[in-house]
């Protein structure tokens, strides 16, 4: 199974050109959906306006070298290793989903465009396709049944769905039925599994406007902008937390000593008091 190119087997029913056109159509849908999402939510407009506002509150200029260093740090931490997840289980699940999805998509493109014309596909690509799908399935089902915040915090059942679940559900169905289809090549229900696989993948790539798919592209930009505001002192346009015991702070905020005393106690760790178990 792992050394089989299922798309090569499919050429007896569907021509390679039709498969390639489908891949291109899905790419166009993702790009178009992301652009529509940006227009609908005004994400780019928000980032631009927020950046301009932050520049007014900046206390220092960030050099080009610092910006480059922050960009590299964003790629290394928030993008490649998902360091923003404090819950190690959620982080591992996310990494399995992310790298598995990348491997699955890239190997799909390679197998369809390069190895459906009669040439045998190298085991590297067929293995990447199957293992990528498996990684997404394991990470995704782990997240869905054991980590998802609604289940963990609010006691909602795994089968209670909402629009925000469109991405993860369609993704899980895509890789699950892709693996079933590949495992049952030549079987009586093989084309049924293939039809569900295609329906799920079409849903995944055509519903970017309504799902969390586009969020993957905005996250790195938001993380980088946050690092910039910390470096230039604008602090995301939030006020600096003062020393609650200082006379200067008491003069500026007279209600602090009235409600908290002249020497306010340490308020503690707050939400960090317990280990991160949710998002």
Secondary structure, DSSP 8 states (H G I E B T S, - for coil): -TT--HHHHHTTTS-HHHHHHHHHHHHHHHHHHHHHHHHHHTHHHHHHHHHHHHHHH-SS---HHHHHHHHHHHIIIIITT-TT--SHHHHHHHHHHHHHHHHHHHHHHHHHHHSSSS----HHHHHHHHHHHHHHHHHHHHIIIII-HHHHHH---TT---GGGHHHHHHHHHHHHHHHHHHTTTSTTHHHHHHHHHHHHHHHHH-TTTSSTTHHHHHHHHHHHHHHHHHTT-GGG------TTSHHHHHH-THHHHHH-SS------GGGGS-----
